[in-house]
Amino acid sequence: RPQFDDQGIACIYVHDIKKHFYKKFLYEPFPVESNLLTVLTDHFNAEIVAGTIKTKQDAMDYLTWTYFFRRLLKNPAYYHLQDLEDDNINTFLSAIVSSKLQELECSYCLAVDSDGTTLLPQILGQIASYYYLSHKTVKLFADTMSPASSTNEILQLMCDVTEYDEMPVRHNEDKVNEEMAATLPIRVPSFTYDSPPNSGKRKQRRRQEEFRPDQGSA
């Protein structure tokens, strides 16, 4: 109770067989590893648009200044690096850079100049960086949206963006979603009430049930 007390006691009750594990977890240092690789493509895009990264070598140098690189040298097995030989580290980082830059190329966010090393930001990459969008989202828009897209298709497209991947439906929120869906001019499939937009459940069921055409203007 912050407004009443200036100290407190927390008690953790566990089975006796797990007591040692929790004591170790609470009182001994626990290594924190980097998750940069899962979002590195979007980091690269932002730095390329900002002009911080202009060549593939710049991208390599950028990696060496990250927490990921520090942990890579301390715990190479966690990141699937075989050993810490200089050549192997260089090859490993080069493969990461090439893979992430290729993702940006496939998402229409980046072009590589004729010299094979200079990186040229594209319009979609600039849009993604400015609005903090994933490169996957702008690729989805570019591949799917057209002047002929219907209201249903645009709404579905907006729900399919990767930004919603980790947004959970909270307890009893499915009931609220159901109540709101009943008032909408466009029918919402019932299986979506309790699942995030891009969950496996929704993707599987979407193949079996399509949105009905507009039943009036919104």
PyMOL CGO cylinders between C-alpha atoms (Angstrom):
from pymol import cmd
from pymol.cgo import CYLINDER

trace = [
    CYLINDER, 0.00, 0.00, 0.00, 2.19, 2.85, -1.26, 0.3, 1, 1, 1, 1, 1, 1,
    CYLINDER, 2.19, 2.85, -1.26, 0.01, 5.54, 0.27, 0.3, 1, 1, 1, 1, 1, 1,
    CYLINDER, 0.01, 5.54, 0.27, 0.23, 4.00, 3.77, 0.3, 1, 1, 1, 1, 1, 1,
    CYLINDER, 0.23, 4.00, 3.77, 3.43, 1.93, 4.07, 0.3, 1, 1, 1, 1, 1, 1,
    CYLINDER, 3.43, 1.93, 4.07, 7.09, 2.44, 3.20, 0.3, 1, 1, 1, 1, 1, 1,
    CYLINDER, 7.09, 2.44, 3.20, 8.04, -1.26, 3.33, 0.3, 1, 1, 1, 1, 1, 1,
    CYLINDER, 8.04, -1.26, 3.33, 6.49, -4.65, 2.75, 0.3, 1, 1, 1, 1, 1, 1,
    CYLINDER, 6.49, -4.65, 2.75, 7.14, -8.38, 2.88, 0.3, 1, 1, 1, 1, 1, 1,
    CYLINDER, 7.14, -8.38, 2.88, 6.49, -10.80, 0.01, 0.3, 1, 1, 1, 1, 1, 1,
    CYLINDER, 6.49, -10.80, 0.01, 6.04, -14.52, 0.68, 0.3, 1, 1, 1, 1, 1, 1,
    CYLINDER, 6.04, -14.52, 0.68, 6.47, -17.17, -2.00, 0.3, 1, 1, 1, 1, 1, 1,
    CYLINDER, 6.47, -17.17, -2.00, 4.87, -20.54, -1.26, 0.3, 1, 1, 1, 1, 1, 1,
    CYLINDER, 4.87, -20.54, -1.26, 6.16, -23.45, -3.32, 0.3, 1, 1, 1, 1, 1, 1,
    CYLINDER, 6.16, -23.45, -3.32, 6.45, -27.22, -3.12, 0.3, 1, 1, 1, 1, 1, 1,
    CYLINDER, 6.45, -27.22, -3.12, 9.46, -28.31, -1.09, 0.3, 1, 1, 1, 1, 1, 1,
    CYLINDER, 9.46, -28.31, -1.09, 11.08, -29.93, -4.10, 0.3, 1, 1, 1, 1, 1, 1,
    CYLINDER, 11.08, -29.93, -4.10, 11.17, -26.53, -5.88, 0.3, 1, 1, 1, 1, 1, 1,
    CYLINDER, 11.17, -26.53, -5.88, 12.42, -24.54, -2.90, 0.3, 1, 1, 1, 1, 1, 1,
    CYLINDER, 12.42, -24.54, -2.90, 16.08, -24.71, -3.92, 0.3, 1, 1, 1, 1, 1, 1,
    CYLINDER, 16.08, -24.71, -3.92, 15.28, -23.65, -7.47, 0.3, 1, 1, 1, 1, 1, 1,
    CYLINDER, 15.28, -23.65, -7.47, 13.42, -20.51, -6.37, 0.3, 1, 1, 1, 1, 1, 1,
    CYLINDER, 13.42, -20.51, -6.37, 16.09, -19.59, -3.82, 0.3, 1, 1, 1, 1, 1, 1,
    CYLINDER, 16.09, -19.59, -3.82, 18.70, -19.86, -6.53, 0.3, 1, 1, 1, 1, 1, 1,
    CYLINDER, 18.70, -19.86, -6.53, 16.50, -17.81, -8.87, 0.3, 1, 1, 1, 1, 1, 1,
    CYLINDER, 16.50, -17.81, -8.87, 16.03, -15.05, -6.29, 0.3, 1, 1, 1, 1, 1, 1,
    CYLINDER, 16.03, -15.05, -6.29, 19.49, -14.75, -4.79, 0.3, 1, 1, 1, 1, 1, 1,
    CYLINDER, 19.49, -14.75, -4.79, 21.96, -15.68, -7.52, 0.3, 1, 1, 1, 1, 1, 1,
    CYLINDER, 21.96, -15.68, -7.52, 22.79, -13.71, -10.67, 0.3, 1, 1, 1, 1, 1, 1,
    CYLINDER, 22.79, -13.71, -10.67, 20.71, -14.76, -13.62, 0.3, 1, 1, 1, 1, 1, 1,
    CYLINDER, 20.71, -14.76, -13.62, 22.09, -14.10, -17.13, 0.3, 1, 1, 1, 1, 1, 1,
    CYLINDER, 22.09, -14.10, -17.13, 19.98, -11.89, -19.34, 0.3, 1, 1, 1, 1, 1, 1,
    CYLINDER, 19.98, -11.89, -19.34, 20.34, -12.74, -23.02, 0.3, 1, 1, 1, 1, 1, 1,
    CYLINDER, 20.34, -12.74, -23.02, 19.61, -10.52, -25.99, 0.3, 1, 1, 1, 1, 1, 1,
    CYLINDER, 19.61, -10.52, -25.99, 16.47, -10.74, -28.11, 0.3, 1, 1, 1, 1, 1, 1,
    CYLINDER, 16.47, -10.74, -28.11, 17.77, -8.30, -30.70, 0.3, 1, 1, 1, 1, 1, 1,
    CYLINDER, 17.77, -8.30, -30.70, 17.80, -10.84, -33.51, 0.3, 1, 1, 1, 1, 1, 1,
    CYLINDER, 17.80, -10.84, -33.51, 14.01, -11.15, -33.41, 0.3, 1, 1, 1, 1, 1, 1,
    CYLINDER, 14.01, -11.15, -33.41, 13.62, -7.45, -34.26, 0.3, 1, 1, 1, 1, 1, 1,
    CYLINDER, 13.62, -7.45, -34.26, 16.95, -6.70, -35.94, 0.3, 1, 1, 1, 1, 1, 1,
    CYLINDER, 16.95, -6.70, -35.94, 15.41, -6.29, -39.39, 0.3, 1, 1, 1, 1, 1, 1,
    CYLINDER, 15.41, -6.29, -39.39, 13.32, -3.33, -38.23, 0.3, 1, 1, 1, 1, 1, 1,
    CYLINDER, 13.32, -3.33, -38.23, 16.29, -1.87, -36.34, 0.3, 1, 1, 1, 1, 1, 1,
    CYLINDER, 16.29, -1.87, -36.34, 18.35, -2.03, -39.51, 0.3, 1, 1, 1, 1, 1, 1,
    CYLINDER, 18.35, -2.03, -39.51, 15.57, -0.35, -41.47, 0.3, 1, 1, 1, 1, 1, 1,
    CYLINDER, 15.57, -0.35, -41.47, 15.34, 2.54, -38.99, 0.3, 1, 1, 1, 1, 1, 1,
    CYLINDER, 15.34, 2.54, -38.99, 19.12, 3.07, -39.03, 0.3, 1, 1, 1, 1, 1, 1,
    CYLINDER, 19.12, 3.07, -39.03, 19.29, 2.88, -42.82, 0.3, 1, 1, 1, 1, 1, 1,
    CYLINDER, 19.29, 2.88, -42.82, 16.53, 5.46, -43.17, 0.3, 1, 1, 1, 1, 1, 1,
    CYLINDER, 16.53, 5.46, -43.17, 18.27, 7.69, -40.59, 0.3, 1, 1, 1, 1, 1, 1,
    CYLINDER, 18.27, 7.69, -40.59, 21.55, 7.40, -42.52, 0.3, 1, 1, 1, 1, 1, 1,
    CYLINDER, 21.55, 7.40, -42.52, 23.43, 5.71, -39.69, 0.3, 1, 1, 1, 1, 1, 1,
    CYLINDER, 23.43, 5.71, -39.69, 23.87, 2.58, -41.79, 0.3, 1, 1, 1, 1, 1, 1,
    CYLINDER, 23.87, 2.58, -41.79, 24.80, 3.25, -45.41, 0.3, 1, 1, 1, 1, 1, 1,
    CYLINDER, 24.80, 3.25, -45.41, 26.65, 0.08, -46.39, 0.3, 1, 1, 1, 1, 1, 1,
    CYLINDER, 26.65, 0.08, -46.39, 26.73, -3.59, -45.46, 0.3, 1, 1, 1, 1, 1, 1,
    CYLINDER, 26.73, -3.59, -45.46, 29.94, -2.95, -43.55, 0.3, 1, 1, 1, 1, 1, 1,
    CYLINDER, 29.94, -2.95, -43.55, 28.15, -0.27, -41.53, 0.3, 1, 1, 1, 1, 1, 1,
    CYLINDER, 28.15, -0.27, -41.53, 25.55, -2.88, -40.60, 0.3, 1, 1, 1, 1, 1, 1,
    CYLINDER, 25.55, -2.88, -40.60, 28.32, -5.21, -39.41, 0.3, 1, 1, 1, 1, 1, 1,
    CYLINDER, 28.32, -5.21, -39.41, 29.87, -2.42, -37.34, 0.3, 1, 1, 1, 1, 1, 1,
    CYLINDER, 29.87, -2.42, -37.34, 26.46, -1.56, -35.88, 0.3, 1, 1, 1, 1, 1, 1,
    CYLINDER, 26.46, -1.56, -35.88, 26.06, -5.12, -34.62, 0.3, 1, 1, 1, 1, 1, 1,
    CYLINDER, 26.06, -5.12, -34.62, 29.38, -5.03, -32.80, 0.3, 1, 1, 1, 1, 1, 1,
    CYLINDER, 29.38, -5.03, -32.80, 28.17, -2.13, -30.65, 0.3, 1, 1, 1, 1, 1, 1,
    CYLINDER, 28.17, -2.13, -30.65, 25.09, -3.93, -29.39, 0.3, 1, 1, 1, 1, 1, 1,
    CYLINDER, 25.09, -3.93, -29.39, 24.36, -5.88, -26.22, 0.3, 1, 1, 1, 1, 1, 1,
    CYLINDER, 24.36, -5.88, -26.22, 23.71, -8.86, -28.48, 0.3, 1, 1, 1, 1, 1, 1,
    CYLINDER, 23.71, -8.86, -28.48, 27.36, -8.86, -29.54, 0.3, 1, 1, 1, 1, 1, 1,
    CYLINDER, 27.36, -8.86, -29.54, 28.54, -8.71, -25.93, 0.3, 1, 1, 1, 1, 1, 1,
    CYLINDER, 28.54, -8.71, -25.93, 26.39, -11.68, -24.99, 0.3, 1, 1, 1, 1, 1, 1,
    CYLINDER, 26.39, -11.68, -24.99, 27.42, -13.53, -28.15, 0.3, 1, 1, 1, 1, 1, 1,
    CYLINDER, 27.42, -13.53, -28.15, 31.01, -13.51, -26.95, 0.3, 1, 1, 1, 1, 1, 1,
    CYLINDER, 31.01, -13.51, -26.95, 30.02, -14.59, -23.44, 0.3, 1, 1, 1, 1, 1, 1,
    CYLINDER, 30.02, -14.59, -23.44, 27.50, -17.28, -24.36, 0.3, 1, 1, 1, 1, 1, 1,
    CYLINDER, 27.50, -17.28, -24.36, 28.00, -18.28, -28.01, 0.3, 1, 1, 1, 1, 1, 1,
    CYLINDER, 28.00, -18.28, -28.01, 26.10, -21.57, -27.71, 0.3, 1, 1, 1, 1, 1, 1,
    CYLINDER, 26.10, -21.57, -27.71, 22.89, -19.73, -26.85, 0.3, 1, 1, 1, 1, 1, 1,
    CYLINDER, 22.89, -19.73, -26.85, 23.03, -17.97, -30.22, 0.3, 1, 1, 1, 1, 1, 1,
    CYLINDER, 23.03, -17.97, -30.22, 24.12, -21.12, -32.09, 0.3, 1, 1, 1, 1, 1, 1,
    CYLINDER, 24.12, -21.12, -32.09, 27.68, -19.95, -32.68, 0.3, 1, 1, 1, 1, 1, 1,
    CYLINDER, 27.68, -19.95, -32.68, 30.04, -22.91, -32.70, 0.3, 1, 1, 1, 1, 1, 1,
    CYLINDER, 30.04, -22.91, -32.70, 33.16, -21.24, -31.32, 0.3, 1, 1, 1, 1, 1, 1,
    CYLINDER, 33.16, -21.24, -31.32, 34.83, -17.86, -30.84, 0.3, 1, 1, 1, 1, 1, 1,
    CYLINDER, 34.83, -17.86, -30.84, 37.37, -18.04, -33.63, 0.3, 1, 1, 1, 1, 1, 1,
    CYLINDER, 37.37, -18.04, -33.63, 37.57, -14.67, -35.39, 0.3, 1, 1, 1, 1, 1, 1,
    CYLINDER, 37.57, -14.67, -35.39, 36.73, -16.14, -38.79, 0.3, 1, 1, 1, 1, 1, 1,
    CYLINDER, 36.73, -16.14, -38.79, 33.68, -17.95, -37.44, 0.3, 1, 1, 1, 1, 1, 1,
    CYLINDER, 33.68, -17.95, -37.44, 32.40, -14.84, -35.67, 0.3, 1, 1, 1, 1, 1, 1,
    CYLINDER, 32.40, -14.84, -35.67, 32.82, -12.79, -38.83, 0.3, 1, 1, 1, 1, 1, 1,
    CYLINDER, 32.82, -12.79, -38.83, 31.05, -15.42, -40.93, 0.3, 1, 1, 1, 1, 1, 1,
    CYLINDER, 31.05, -15.42, -40.93, 28.26, -15.69, -38.37, 0.3, 1, 1, 1, 1, 1, 1,
    CYLINDER, 28.26, -15.69, -38.37, 27.65, -11.93, -38.26, 0.3, 1, 1, 1, 1, 1, 1,
    CYLINDER, 27.65, -11.93, -38.26, 27.89, -11.63, -42.03, 0.3, 1, 1, 1, 1, 1, 1,
    CYLINDER, 27.89, -11.63, -42.03, 25.20, -14.27, -42.43, 0.3, 1, 1, 1, 1, 1, 1,
    CYLINDER, 25.20, -14.27, -42.43, 22.94, -12.40, -39.99, 0.3, 1, 1, 1, 1, 1, 1,
    CYLINDER, 22.94, -12.40, -39.99, 23.43, -9.08, -41.79, 0.3, 1, 1, 1, 1, 1, 1,
    CYLINDER, 23.43, -9.08, -41.79, 22.82, -10.61, -45.22, 0.3, 1, 1, 1, 1, 1, 1,
    CYLINDER, 22.82, -10.61, -45.22, 19.69, -12.39, -44.02, 0.3, 1, 1, 1, 1, 1, 1,
    CYLINDER, 19.69, -12.39, -44.02, 18.18, -9.27, -42.40, 0.3, 1, 1, 1, 1, 1, 1,
    CYLINDER, 18.18, -9.27, -42.40, 18.98, -7.01, -45.35, 0.3, 1, 1, 1, 1, 1, 1,
    CYLINDER, 18.98, -7.01, -45.35, 17.46, -9.55, -47.72, 0.3, 1, 1, 1, 1, 1, 1,
    CYLINDER, 17.46, -9.55, -47.72, 14.27, -9.46, -45.62, 0.3, 1, 1, 1, 1, 1, 1,
    CYLINDER, 14.27, -9.46, -45.62, 14.16, -5.69, -46.07, 0.3, 1, 1, 1, 1, 1, 1,
    CYLINDER, 14.16, -5.69, -46.07, 14.64, -6.07, -49.81, 0.3, 1, 1, 1, 1, 1, 1,
    CYLINDER, 14.64, -6.07, -49.81, 11.81, -8.58, -49.99, 0.3, 1, 1, 1, 1, 1, 1,
    CYLINDER, 11.81, -8.58, -49.99, 9.62, -6.14, -48.04, 0.3, 1, 1, 1, 1, 1, 1,
    CYLINDER, 9.62, -6.14, -48.04, 10.34, -3.33, -50.55, 0.3, 1, 1, 1, 1, 1, 1,
    CYLINDER, 10.34, -3.33, -50.55, 12.01, -1.27, -47.81, 0.3, 1, 1, 1, 1, 1, 1,
    CYLINDER, 12.01, -1.27, -47.81, 15.53, -1.39, -49.16, 0.3, 1, 1, 1, 1, 1, 1,
    CYLINDER, 15.53, -1.39, -49.16, 17.49, -1.56, -52.40, 0.3, 1, 1, 1, 1, 1, 1,
    CYLINDER, 17.49, -1.56, -52.40, 21.15, -2.41, -52.81, 0.3, 1, 1, 1, 1, 1, 1,
    CYLINDER, 21.15, -2.41, -52.81, 23.08, -0.18, -55.20, 0.3, 1, 1, 1, 1, 1, 1,
    CYLINDER, 23.08, -0.18, -55.20, 24.88, -1.55, -58.24, 0.3, 1, 1, 1, 1, 1, 1,
    CYLINDER, 24.88, -1.55, -58.24, 28.14, -1.65, -56.31, 0.3, 1, 1, 1, 1, 1, 1,
    CYLINDER, 28.14, -1.65, -56.31, 26.65, -4.43, -54.17, 0.3, 1, 1, 1, 1, 1, 1,
    CYLINDER, 26.65, -4.43, -54.17, 27.33, -2.74, -50.82, 0.3, 1, 1, 1, 1, 1, 1,
    CYLINDER, 27.33, -2.74, -50.82, 25.58, 0.65, -50.68, 0.3, 1, 1, 1, 1, 1, 1,
    CYLINDER, 25.58, 0.65, -50.68, 22.13, 0.48, -49.08, 0.3, 1, 1, 1, 1, 1, 1,
    CYLINDER, 22.13, 0.48, -49.08, 19.37, 2.70, -50.44, 0.3, 1, 1, 1, 1, 1, 1,
    CYLINDER, 19.37, 2.70, -50.44, 16.24, 3.26, -48.30, 0.3, 1, 1, 1, 1, 1, 1,
    CYLINDER, 16.24, 3.26, -48.30, 12.96, 3.03, -50.18, 0.3, 1, 1, 1, 1, 1, 1,
    CYLINDER, 12.96, 3.03, -50.18, 9.65, 4.83, -49.66, 0.3, 1, 1, 1, 1, 1, 1,
    CYLINDER, 9.65, 4.83, -49.66, 8.04, 1.92, -47.81, 0.3, 1, 1, 1, 1, 1, 1,
    CYLINDER, 8.04, 1.92, -47.81, 11.07, 1.66, -45.56, 0.3, 1, 1, 1, 1, 1, 1,
    CYLINDER, 11.07, 1.66, -45.56, 10.80, 5.34, -44.74, 0.3, 1, 1, 1, 1, 1, 1,
    CYLINDER, 10.80, 5.34, -44.74, 7.10, 4.96, -43.97, 0.3, 1, 1, 1, 1, 1, 1,
    CYLINDER, 7.10, 4.96, -43.97, 7.76, 1.96, -41.72, 0.3, 1, 1, 1, 1, 1, 1,
    CYLINDER, 7.76, 1.96, -41.72, 10.47, 3.84, -39.84, 0.3, 1, 1, 1, 1, 1, 1,
    CYLINDER, 10.47, 3.84, -39.84, 8.45, 7.05, -39.44, 0.3, 1, 1, 1, 1, 1, 1,
    CYLINDER, 8.45, 7.05, -39.44, 5.33, 5.29, -38.14, 0.3, 1, 1, 1, 1, 1, 1,
    CYLINDER, 5.33, 5.29, -38.14, 7.18, 2.55, -36.20, 0.3, 1, 1, 1, 1, 1, 1,
    CYLINDER, 7.18, 2.55, -36.20, 5.70, -0.19, -38.38, 0.3, 1, 1, 1, 1, 1, 1,
    CYLINDER, 5.70, -0.19, -38.38, 7.17, -3.62, -38.99, 0.3, 1, 1, 1, 1, 1, 1,
    CYLINDER, 7.17, -3.62, -38.99, 8.63, -4.25, -42.43, 0.3, 1, 1, 1, 1, 1, 1,
    CYLINDER, 8.63, -4.25, -42.43, 6.20, -7.18, -42.57, 0.3, 1, 1, 1, 1, 1, 1,
    CYLINDER, 6.20, -7.18, -42.57, 3.28, -4.79, -42.23, 0.3, 1, 1, 1, 1, 1, 1,
    CYLINDER, 3.28, -4.79, -42.23, 4.28, -2.51, -45.10, 0.3, 1, 1, 1, 1, 1, 1,
    CYLINDER, 4.28, -2.51, -45.10, 4.95, -5.59, -47.25, 0.3, 1, 1, 1, 1, 1, 1,
    CYLINDER, 4.95, -5.59, -47.25, 1.48, -6.88, -46.42, 0.3, 1, 1, 1, 1, 1, 1,
    CYLINDER, 1.48, -6.88, -46.42, -0.04, -3.55, -47.45, 0.3, 1, 1, 1, 1, 1, 1,
    CYLINDER, -0.04, -3.55, -47.45, 1.98, -3.40, -50.67, 0.3, 1, 1, 1, 1, 1, 1,
    CYLINDER, 1.98, -3.40, -50.67, 1.13, -6.98, -51.66, 0.3, 1, 1, 1, 1, 1, 1,
    CYLINDER, 1.13, -6.98, -51.66, -2.54, -6.90, -50.72, 0.3, 1, 1, 1, 1, 1, 1,
    CYLINDER, -2.54, -6.90, -50.72, -4.04, -3.42, -50.87, 0.3, 1, 1, 1, 1, 1, 1,
    CYLINDER, -4.04, -3.42, -50.87, -5.31, -1.99, -54.14, 0.3, 1, 1, 1, 1, 1, 1,
    CYLINDER, -5.31, -1.99, -54.14, -7.66, 0.81, -55.27, 0.3, 1, 1, 1, 1, 1, 1,
    CYLINDER, -7.66, 0.81, -55.27, -10.31, -1.86, -55.75, 0.3, 1, 1, 1, 1, 1, 1,
    CYLINDER, -10.31, -1.86, -55.75, -10.08, -3.19, -52.17, 0.3, 1, 1, 1, 1, 1, 1,
    CYLINDER, -10.08, -3.19, -52.17, -13.45, -3.33, -50.42, 0.3, 1, 1, 1, 1, 1, 1,
    CYLINDER, -13.45, -3.33, -50.42, -14.15, -2.03, -46.93, 0.3, 1, 1, 1, 1, 1, 1,
    CYLINDER, -14.15, -2.03, -46.93, -14.16, -5.61, -45.65, 0.3, 1, 1, 1, 1, 1, 1,
    CYLINDER, -14.16, -5.61, -45.65, -10.81, -6.36, -47.24, 0.3, 1, 1, 1, 1, 1, 1,
    CYLINDER, -10.81, -6.36, -47.24, -9.20, -3.21, -45.85, 0.3, 1, 1, 1, 1, 1, 1,
    CYLINDER, -9.20, -3.21, -45.85, -10.51, -3.91, -42.35, 0.3, 1, 1, 1, 1, 1, 1,
    CYLINDER, -10.51, -3.91, -42.35, -9.27, -7.50, -42.55, 0.3, 1, 1, 1, 1, 1, 1,
    CYLINDER, -9.27, -7.50, -42.55, -5.92, -6.22, -43.76, 0.3, 1, 1, 1, 1, 1, 1,
    CYLINDER, -5.92, -6.22, -43.76, -5.66, -3.85, -40.82, 0.3, 1, 1, 1, 1, 1, 1,
    CYLINDER, -5.66, -3.85, -40.82, -6.38, -6.74, -38.44, 0.3, 1, 1, 1, 1, 1, 1,
    CYLINDER, -6.38, -6.74, -38.44, -3.73, -8.93, -40.03, 0.3, 1, 1, 1, 1, 1, 1,
    CYLINDER, -3.73, -8.93, -40.03, -0.75, -6.67, -39.32, 0.3, 1, 1, 1, 1, 1, 1,
    CYLINDER, -0.75, -6.67, -39.32, 2.04, -8.20, -37.28, 0.3, 1, 1, 1, 1, 1, 1,
    CYLINDER, 2.04, -8.20, -37.28, 1.82, -5.47, -34.62, 0.3, 1, 1, 1, 1, 1, 1,
    CYLINDER, 1.82, -5.47, -34.62, -1.13, -7.36, -33.14, 0.3, 1, 1, 1, 1, 1, 1,
    CYLINDER, -1.13, -7.36, -33.14, 0.74, -10.66, -32.83, 0.3, 1, 1, 1, 1, 1, 1,
    CYLINDER, 0.74, -10.66, -32.83, 1.50, -10.30, -29.13, 0.3, 1, 1, 1, 1, 1, 1,
    CYLINDER, 1.50, -10.30, -29.13, -1.66, -8.47, -28.06, 0.3, 1, 1, 1, 1, 1, 1,
    CYLINDER, -1.66, -8.47, -28.06, -3.61, -10.92, -25.87, 0.3, 1, 1, 1, 1, 1, 1,
    CYLINDER, -3.61, -10.92, -25.87, -7.33, -10.93, -25.19, 0.3, 1, 1, 1, 1, 1, 1,
    CYLINDER, -7.33, -10.93, -25.19, -7.77, -10.32, -21.47, 0.3, 1, 1, 1, 1, 1, 1,
    CYLINDER, -7.77, -10.32, -21.47, -10.08, -12.20, -19.13, 0.3, 1, 1, 1, 1, 1, 1,
    CYLINDER, -10.08, -12.20, -19.13, -13.75, -11.75, -20.08, 0.3, 1, 1, 1, 1, 1, 1,
    CYLINDER, -13.75, -11.75, -20.08, -12.79, -9.38, -22.89, 0.3, 1, 1, 1, 1, 1, 1,
    CYLINDER, -12.79, -9.38, -22.89, -14.22, -11.87, -25.35, 0.3, 1, 1, 1, 1, 1, 1,
    CYLINDER, -14.22, -11.87, -25.35, -17.66, -11.10, -23.92, 0.3, 1, 1, 1, 1, 1, 1,
    CYLINDER, -17.66, -11.10, -23.92, -17.14, -7.39, -24.51, 0.3, 1, 1, 1, 1, 1, 1,
    CYLINDER, -17.14, -7.39, -24.51, -15.99, -8.15, -28.05, 0.3, 1, 1, 1, 1, 1, 1,
    CYLINDER, -15.99, -8.15, -28.05, -19.12, -10.21, -28.63, 0.3, 1, 1, 1, 1, 1, 1,
    CYLINDER, -19.12, -10.21, -28.63, -21.37, -7.40, -27.42, 0.3, 1, 1, 1, 1, 1, 1,
    CYLINDER, -21.37, -7.40, -27.42, -19.63, -4.86, -29.65, 0.3, 1, 1, 1, 1, 1, 1,
    CYLINDER, -19.63, -4.86, -29.65, -19.73, -7.22, -32.63, 0.3, 1, 1, 1, 1, 1, 1,
    CYLINDER, -19.73, -7.22, -32.63, -23.52, -7.43, -32.39, 0.3, 1, 1, 1, 1, 1, 1,
    CYLINDER, -23.52, -7.43, -32.39, -23.79, -3.69, -33.14, 0.3, 1, 1, 1, 1, 1, 1,
    CYLINDER, -23.79, -3.69, -33.14, -21.45, -3.61, -36.13, 0.3, 1, 1, 1, 1, 1, 1,
    CYLINDER, -21.45, -3.61, -36.13, -22.66, -3.32, -39.73, 0.3, 1, 1, 1, 1, 1, 1,
    CYLINDER, -22.66, -3.32, -39.73, -20.05, -5.91, -40.80, 0.3, 1, 1, 1, 1, 1, 1,
    CYLINDER, -20.05, -5.91, -40.80, -20.31, -9.37, -39.31, 0.3, 1, 1, 1, 1, 1, 1,
    CYLINDER, -20.31, -9.37, -39.31, -17.39, -10.49, -37.16, 0.3, 1, 1, 1, 1, 1, 1,
    CYLINDER, -17.39, -10.49, -37.16, -16.72, -14.26, -36.99, 0.3, 1, 1, 1, 1, 1, 1,
    CYLINDER, -16.72, -14.26, -36.99, -17.44, -15.57, -33.51, 0.3, 1, 1, 1, 1, 1, 1,
    CYLINDER, -17.44, -15.57, -33.51, -14.17, -17.51, -33.30, 0.3, 1, 1, 1, 1, 1, 1,
    CYLINDER, -14.17, -17.51, -33.30, -12.26, -14.22, -33.22, 0.3, 1, 1, 1, 1, 1, 1,
    CYLINDER, -12.26, -14.22, -33.22, -13.79, -12.95, -29.97, 0.3, 1, 1, 1, 1, 1, 1,
    CYLINDER, -13.79, -12.95, -29.97, -11.24, -14.62, -27.70, 0.3, 1, 1, 1, 1, 1, 1,
    CYLINDER, -11.24, -14.62, -27.70, -8.08, -14.73, -29.78, 0.3, 1, 1, 1, 1, 1, 1,
    CYLINDER, -8.08, -14.73, -29.78, -5.50, -12.20, -30.99, 0.3, 1, 1, 1, 1, 1, 1,
    CYLINDER, -5.50, -12.20, -30.99, -5.85, -11.18, -34.67, 0.3, 1, 1, 1, 1, 1, 1,
    CYLINDER, -5.85, -11.18, -34.67, -2.91, -13.25, -35.89, 0.3, 1, 1, 1, 1, 1, 1,
    CYLINDER, -2.91, -13.25, -35.89, -3.21, -16.30, -33.65, 0.3, 1, 1, 1, 1, 1, 1,
    CYLINDER, -3.21, -16.30, -33.65, -3.05, -19.76, -35.17, 0.3, 1, 1, 1, 1, 1, 1,
    CYLINDER, -3.05, -19.76, -35.17, -6.66, -20.34, -34.19, 0.3, 1, 1, 1, 1, 1, 1,
    CYLINDER, -6.66, -20.34, -34.19, -7.86, -17.36, -36.19, 0.3, 1, 1, 1, 1, 1, 1,
    CYLINDER, -7.86, -17.36, -36.19, -5.75, -18.16, -39.22, 0.3, 1, 1, 1, 1, 1, 1,
    CYLINDER, -5.75, -18.16, -39.22, -7.03, -21.72, -39.31, 0.3, 1, 1, 1, 1, 1, 1,
    CYLINDER, -7.03, -21.72, -39.31, -10.67, -20.79, -38.86, 0.3, 1, 1, 1, 1, 1, 1,
    CYLINDER, -10.67, -20.79, -38.86, -10.45, -17.91, -41.33, 0.3, 1, 1, 1, 1, 1, 1,
    CYLINDER, -10.45, -17.91, -41.33, -9.96, -20.42, -44.11, 0.3, 1, 1, 1, 1, 1, 1,
    CYLINDER, -9.96, -20.42, -44.11, -13.32, -21.93, -43.23, 0.3, 1, 1, 1, 1, 1, 1,
    CYLINDER, -13.32, -21.93, -43.23, -15.37, -18.78, -42.68, 0.3, 1, 1, 1, 1, 1, 1,
    CYLINDER, -15.37, -18.78, -42.68, -15.33, -15.58, -44.72, 0.3, 1, 1, 1, 1, 1, 1,
    CYLINDER, -15.33, -15.58, -44.72, -16.69, -12.16, -43.89, 0.3, 1, 1, 1, 1, 1, 1,
    CYLINDER, -16.69, -12.16, -43.89, -20.07, -11.39, -45.38, 0.3, 1, 1, 1, 1, 1, 1,
    CYLINDER, -20.07, -11.39, -45.38, -20.37, -8.44, -47.78, 0.3, 1, 1, 1, 1, 1, 1,
    CYLINDER, -20.37, -8.44, -47.78, -21.10, -5.02, -46.29, 0.3, 1, 1, 1, 1, 1, 1,
    CYLINDER, -21.10, -5.02, -46.29, -24.59, -4.74, -44.89, 0.3, 1, 1, 1, 1, 1, 1,
    CYLINDER, -24.59, -4.74, -44.89, -24.56, -0.95, -45.05, 0.3, 1, 1, 1, 1, 1, 1,
    CYLINDER, -24.56, -0.95, -45.05, -22.16, 1.89, -44.67, 0.3, 1, 1, 1, 1, 1, 1,
    CYLINDER, -22.16, 1.89, -44.67, -20.31, 2.24, -41.38, 0.3, 1, 1, 1, 1, 1, 1,
]
cmd.load_cgo(trace, "trace")
